[in-house]
Structures are given as C-alpha cells and as structure tokens.
Amino acid sequence: MIQIDNEDFGTLAVCAIRYCQGRETYMPSLVRDILLPYIKEISDHDLQVMINDCDYQERFSLYGSESIDKPGWLEWRTTLLNEQQRRKS
C-alpha cells in the first residue's frame, strides 16, 4: 500500500479530475470510481475546488457529450455537494 498524506491525495484527486474534464473516453468514470471510496479523505478546500471545476464545465459547456459524459459529471457534482452538506451537518 502506498502511503500519501491527505493534502497530497486531495491535490492528486483534483489533478486527476481536471485531466478528465472534457474527455470523451472511459477515463472520467474510471477516475470518479477510484476517488469515490476516498471522498471523506478529501479536504474541504479540495472538495470545493472540484465543485467549482464542475460548475465551470457547466457554464462553458465543457462536459463532453451531452448524452454520454454530462450525466456522469452531473452525478459526480451531486456526490460532491452531498459530501459537502454531510460535513456541514
């Protein structure tokens, strides 16, 4: 098992998500599936960065295919928002 501190993990997660934005391949769903079990380990700041990145994609229509990619990104954004809300309550 590789050891990495939470701050570095969050940075790596943000980079991986940004790499996937706008790509019409299997990579976005793969990265989201890898990150999902560790979402509680991502800092509040990095969580907000990922939410902001999703919002940016939405504003500028960068989700990729409307029927293939966009639903996955919207689901990911909802997951991030739900985690953010869970932490606030």
C-alpha positions in Angstrom: 0.0 0.0 0.0 1.3 3.4 -0.9 1.3 6.0 1.9 0.2 9.5 1.0 -1.0 12.3 3.3 -4.5 13.7 2.8 -3.3 17.1 1.4 -1.2 15.4 -1.3 -4.1 13.0 -2.0 -6.5 15.9 -2.5 -4.1 17.6 -4.9 -3.7 14.4 -6.8 -7.5 14.0 -6.9 -8.1 17.5 -8.2 -5.4 17.0 -10.9 -6.9 13.6 -12.0 -10.4 15.1 -12.2 -9.1 18.1 -14.2 -7.3 15.8 -16.6 -10.6 14.0 -17.3 -12.7 17.1 -17.9 -13.9 17.3 -21.5 -12.5 13.9 -22.4 -15.0 11.6 -24.2 -13.4 8.3 -23.0 -13.7 5.9 -20.2 -11.2 7.9 -18.1 -13.7 10.3 -16.3 -15.8 7.4 -15.0 -12.7 5.4 -14.0 -11.2 8.3 -12.0 -14.5 9.1 -10.3 -15.0 5.4 -9.4 -11.5 5.3 -7.9 -12.0 8.5 -5.9 -15.5 7.8 -4.6 -14.5 5.4 -1.8 -12.0 8.0 -0.5 -14.2 11.1 -0.8 -14.2 11.5 3.0 -10.4 11.9 2.9 -10.5 14.9 0.5 -10.2 18.2 2.3 -13.0 20.7 2.4 -10.9 23.0 0.2 -10.2 20.4 -2.5 -13.8 19.3 -2.4 -14.8 22.9 -3.1 -12.3 23.1 -5.9 -13.8 20.1 -7.6 -17.3 21.5 -7.2 -16.1 24.8 -8.7 -14.5 22.8 -11.6 -17.8 21.1 -12.3 -19.6 24.5 -12.2 -17.0 25.8 -14.7 -17.6 22.9 -17.0 -21.4 23.5 -16.9 -21.0 27.3 -17.5 -18.9 26.8 -20.6 -20.4 23.5 -21.9 -17.2 21.5 -21.4 -18.8 18.3 -20.1 -18.2 16.5 -23.4 -21.1 14.5 -24.9 -24.5 15.6 -23.6 -25.8 12.1 -23.5 -22.7 10.1 -22.5 -20.3 12.4 -20.4 -22.6 15.0 -19.0 -24.8 12.7 -16.9 -21.7 11.3 -15.2 -20.3 14.7 -14.4 -23.6 15.9 -13.0 -23.8 12.8 -10.8 -20.2 13.4 -9.6 -21.1 17.1 -8.8 -24.2 15.9 -6.8 -21.9 13.4 -4.9 -19.5 16.2 -4.1 -22.3 18.5 -3.0 -23.8 15.8 -0.8 -20.5 15.2 0.9 -20.1 18.9 1.5 -23.5 19.0 3.0 -22.8 15.9 5.2 -19.8 17.7 6.6 -21.8 20.8 7.4 -24.4 18.9 9.4 
